[in-house]
Amino acid sequence: MTQPDNLTVERFKLPVPTGADKVLLHSCCAPCSGEVMEAMQASGLDITIYFYNPNIHPREEYELRKQENIRFAEKMGIPFIDADYDTDNWFDRMKGMEWEKEKGKRCTECFDMRFERTALYAHEHGFNLFTSCLGISRWKDMNQINGCGHRAASRYEGLTYWDYNWRKGGGAERMIDISKREHFYQQEYCGCIYSLRDTNKRRRDHGEENIKIGVMYYGQEPKDVA
């Protein structure tokens, strides 16, 4: 198990909600969760990672993100729950929203689906607090994410969604530093098939190549692609 550095320990005095004794962390990937995991561990919290992201497409991308997250969780000595990759249910839920822009109602529905499953697991396994690393990314709407989190938690008595701002206090910068230190896989789009479609279109419009999955890693040159 690795230990958080002195800077992290000194910086974080996390305002944990009263009565919380253990935390279920919904994680989307290692880069977004690395800072959150180190901060919570430095604060002495009992953490479990919950990986439920049926939105990630294609399967190759999903496995890359998941395995990086598992690798870091094992290094930190943090339990990792690998939930189902139920893409059929995700596509069913997103029907009619295929052409919505990012941060629109499709993203809200996607966050709702993922947090509903996280909240259910928390309720069934004795967690009174859950949170997510999704909001640490500057590409996300934190208010949108927190609204989905609170809505999911409200389904169960005694369950709280912790809407801490993981970006503040240098958290967003530390996220990048940890990603470079650990050479995490660097995804180049949000995750879903529609995000991949739109990102590739923007790239082509600017004369750039489509995204190549499994190529970019933080802190090192891209791998050679055959």
N, C-alpha and C positions, 0 to 999 in steps of 0.2 A: 504494500500500500504506500502511495506517495503522500507526503504531507504538504499542505499549502505553505507558500513562502511567507516570510515575516511581514511583507507588505500587505498581503491579503489578510492575515490574522489581525494586524494592527488597524487596517482600514475598516473592517466590517464589524459593526455592532448591530446586527440585523434586528429590526423591530418586529419580532415574531408575534403574531396574534396571540392574545392571552389564552392559555389552556392548551395550546398546541404542543404535543409531545413528539410527533414524528410527521414527516412531510413526504407526500407522493409528488414527484416532479415529472410532469409530462415533458418529454424531450422529443424534439424533432430531428436533432442531429448533434454531433459532437461539438462543432464550432460554437453553436448557440448555447449549448448547455455547459461547456467547460468552465466558464467563469462562474456560472450559477452554482455548479457542483462544488467548486473550490471555496466559494464564499460561504455556502451553507455548511460545508464540512469544517471550515475555519471557525464557524460560530458554534460548533458542537452539536449541530442538528443531526437527528437520525433520518437519513434520506433513503428513498427507494426511487429508482428510475422507472418510468412507465413509458414504453415506446409503442405508441399506437398512431400510425400515419399511413392509412390506406390511400391517401391522396398521391403519394410519391410514385412517379412514373418515369421510365419503365422499371421493371423488376430489378434490372442491373443497378440502376441508380438507388433504388430502395435498399438493396443489400449493401451497397457501399456505405451509405449513410448509417445504416443500422450497425454494421460491423465496426465502424470507427467509434460509434457510441459505446458499443460493448467493450471494445479494447480499452477505452479510457475509464469506463466504469470499473472494470476489473483492476486496472492500475490503481484506482482510488479506493478499491475495496468497498464499492457501493453496489448493493443488489440491483439487478436489471430484470425488469419484467418485459418479455417479448410478446406483445399482443398480436392478434390476428391481422393478416394483410388482406382484409376483406374488400378488395377493390370493386367487386360487383355491387355491394351495398353503397359504396361511395359514389359510383357512377349513377346509380338509381337516384340517389339523393340530390345529385347535381343536375339532373335532367331539366332542360329549359334555361339553364344558366351558363351554357357553354361559351357564350360570347360576352359575358360580363367582364368588366375590367377588374384587375387586381385591386383589392381593398373594397370591392363592391359586395353585393349580397351573396355571391357564390363563396367568397372567402368567409363571410360570416357563417354560412351554412356549414362550410368545411370545419371551421373552428368549433362550432356547436357540436358536430358529430364526434369529433375527437375528444372534446372535453366531457361530453355526456358519458362516453365510455370510461374515461379516466375517473370521473366522479363516481360512477357505478362501482368501479374496482375499489376506490377509496372507501366507499360505504360498506362494501362487503368484506373488506379486510382490515377494518379497525383504524383507518386513517381519519383524523378529524380536520386535516388541512391538506390542500393540494395547490400546486402552482404550475406555471409553465415558463420555459425559457424563450418562447416565441417572441415575446415583447422586447427582448434585448436587441433584436435586429432593427436597424434604422429604416429598413424597407417595409416594416410592418406598422400598422396603426395600433398603438398601444391601447387606446380607448375601445377599439373594436374587439381586441383580444380580451381585455378585462371584462367587457360586457358579456361575452360568451362564457367566460369562466364563472362569473357570479351567477349567471342564469343556470349553468349546469349544477353548481353547488346548491342552489336553492331547492333542488329536487329532494334533498335529503336533510333531515333534521340533524343538527350538530356538525354539519360539514361546512367548512369555510374555504373560499377561494382566496388565496393570498395574492393581491395585486401589487406586489412590490415592484418598484421601478428599477430593474436590474441595470439600466443604462447609466444611472447616476453614480457619482463618486468615482468616475473613471472606469465603470464596468464595461462600457462598450469598447474602450481601448484595450482593457485587459483581455477581453474576448479575443481580439485579434492577436495579442501577444501570446496567449496560451495556444491558439491555433497554430501559430508559427513555431512555437516551441515543440509542440507535439506532432507537427507535420500532418495536421488533419486534412482529409479530403476536402477540397474547396468546390462546393456545388456552385453552379453558375446561373441557377434559376430557382424560383421558389420551391417547386417540387412537382406540381401536377402537370398533366398532359397539356392543359390549356396554357399554363405558364410557359412550358417548353415551346409550344407553338408560337406564342406571342413574342417570347424572347428571341427565338430564331428569326422571326420576321423582322424585328428591329435590327438585328445584326445584319441580315441580308440588305436591308434598306440603307445601311451604312457601309456596305461593301465588305462585310466581315463574314467569315465562315460560320456555319451552324455549330452549335455546342457539340463537343466531343466528350462523351461520358467517360469518367475514370482517368482524366488527364491532369487536371489541375490539383495541386497540393500546396497548402500554405508553407511558406518558408523554403521552398525549393523550386527548381525549374520544372516545367511540365514534363511528364514522361514522354518519351519518344512513342509516336503512334505509327504502327505498321501501315 
